[in-house]
Amino acid sequence: IKGLSGIKKLNNILFAYEPIWSIGTGVIPNKDDLEKNIIFIKNKLRNNIGLKNAKVLYGGSVNPKNITILKKINTIDGFLIGGASKDSKKFIDIVKKTVI
């Protein structure tokens, strides 16, 4: 976080969170853990570098099946679509489910 101090326009930066244990597994954390960890990240950014409105994306195994659950978590500001973005039908399905 210290490396971010001195960067102008930090409000333009989007941060992404994905638990290391979930990479490539298709498993997502439960709602409480996601909320807790994203709030922790936002608090660290606010308290250490004064970033009051940090945007944190979630990027762990987002797919058409779990997006409806993930989009209900208010602390998540958006999604970083990984493997599912390689399949245009899956990606479009995720986008549609996110905006509807």
C-alpha angles and dihedrals in degrees: 000000000000088000089065095060111103094029110125121226095021087165087073092061121095117206122209129210127199122156110239091229091059098053109123094352101100088228121123127200118254119267095258093051092048093050092046094049096045091048088049091053093047091048092050091051092047096045098041104038104012096248101155100177104037114171114219121192124199115228110172117121094319109182140157092271100052101033092087089058095042095049090060092063103098097201091063110089097191144322138271105211113209124165094007090061089069089068109062094202092053092045093050090047090053092049092049092049091048097054099039 
